[in-house]
Amino acid sequence: MMKKHISIIGVPMDLGQSRRGVDMGPSAMRYAGVIERLEKLNYEIHDKGDIEIGRPGKNEVDSEGNLKYLEAVTKASEELAAAVDHVVEAGSFPLILGGDHSIAIGTLAGVSRHYQNLGVIWYDAHGDLNTAETSPSGNIHGMPLAVSLGLGHPALTAIANYSPKVKPENIVIIGARSLDDGEKELIREKGIRVYTMHEIDRLGMTKVMEETVAYLKDKTDGVHLSLDLDGLDPSDAPGVGTPVIGGISYRESHLAMEILEESKIITSAEFVEVNPILDERNKTASVAVALMGSLLGEKLL
């Protein structure tokens, strides 16, 4: 059987938030055996290395937008967008390892230009739909989904010279349990589909994922999975910068990934917010790699 190609890009970004250490996430996931695990599934793996992240001055804040490290995040996003663009152009599956969730700005900019109607599954405790006006912190990792909708600072929305990258009706957020007021308002205004932990508990993960696939399958020509490890409960994924109790379980997450694999709708993916400094014996990186295995076809039998 001809091998399928996966291209791994690491993004050691820690400037989108305030907890140091998440820049070591790509190394932690490589150390947890992502390449070896996926090679066993008959993939040919191309590790493209890491995007270089600039080191700005301490507490650098954009004077107009109150955004932290705007220039460095913008530059890295442009580089990542170009790298992802080349991977998709070459016919390889982009698998991006973060880094904080601000990297999704570059990932989606690189992916979306290849699709007329890109779908996005945002597997996360947070909506990441803030702008400078609604953000309590000014941290850009709370803004990538808004930026991808064309909302926010023009330096970010204009990455790769086009905007928006995704339509609100093509987004599904799964696992939300910590939303700011501005995000709630935007979700209602744009009609974004959200499965909070309430829906997951009430419907069950199988129903949530089946509805998600049905919602996206016919109206999109590709679907990007953006998986923040804080979507999982901190008991299963402790090594994240913004943990929120009461999250999705390890078993539910495997089931979600397996249903996505069976659907054959996922065309790119990123796994973000693994912070080894906050972790327990690389547990969260190992969880991320295990979920990648399920997403990409690993079966028990």
Summary of the structure (lengths in Angstrom):
residues: 301
radius of gyration: 17.3
end to end distance: 19.2
largest distance: 56.0
contacts: 1123
relative contact order: 0.17
helix: 43%
strand: 19%
